[in-house]
């Protein structure tokens, strides 16, 4: 089984030109063509926490939205949402409690494709290096407390170091990818957006989605990885 995973911080749909344009974000998601996408900053922070992406427009692109929201107009939890191609079954979706200094969060989604069950976390980690380490440990601990299955973590890790810093928290058997420089979108300098995966997956290819549209749609570029699950 081969699937394309992606992570995209959509910056509440505000592009590098200062305009909020949800349709532009949805067109970038269409360009990506991923099977599973973790989105960050998908909801407005204040008030009713309304999603900046209309639910019906997301669903028209062939995605199911993991049922994480606690408010009727939201798509996620602390701005984290997970979109899944309709051929993939969503078994369960729930928030993961993180130690935080800022309004950050992570979510866990249990999925099945054919006879294969797997687990995904979408996350937006803290600006503090120490807090990021604690947050990664929290997600790993949540995974370890559940039925063992192949897993992946997708998100804005806010990590500048390729293999140091918070990336050292991943134990043996986990692989971490820095697909490339993804922030800021116009002139990327930092590999803030990452994908990590557990034993059972192998990486076929990975990269940063750098199109003219993506460079304008958000302050981050999407990152992606094609992962294959052993039989």
CORNOR-V85475 format. One line per field, one symbol per residue. ss: DSSP state (h for helix, s for strand, l for the rest). phi: phi as a letter, one per 30 degrees, with the letter a starting at -180 (. if undefined). A space follows every 50 residues. Layout:
ss=???
phi=???
//
This chain:
ss=lsssssssslhhhslllllslhhhhhhhhhhhlllsssssllslllllll slllhhhhhhllssslllllllllllsllsssssslllssssssssllll llllsssssssssllsssssssssllllhhhhhhhhhhhhhhhhllllls ssssssllllllllhhhhhlllllssslllllsllllllsllssssslll sssssssssllhhhhhhllslssssssssll
phi=.cbccbbbdchhicddcicdbeddddddedediddbbccchdcddcidhd ddcdeddddddjcccedcdcbdcccbbhicbbcbeddcdcdabadcdbdb cbdcabbcbcbbbicccabbccbbcddddddedddddddddddddcedae bbcblddhcdddbchddddddejccccceldbbdddbdbbddcbbbbcej cbcdaalcdccddddcdadccdcbaccccdd
//
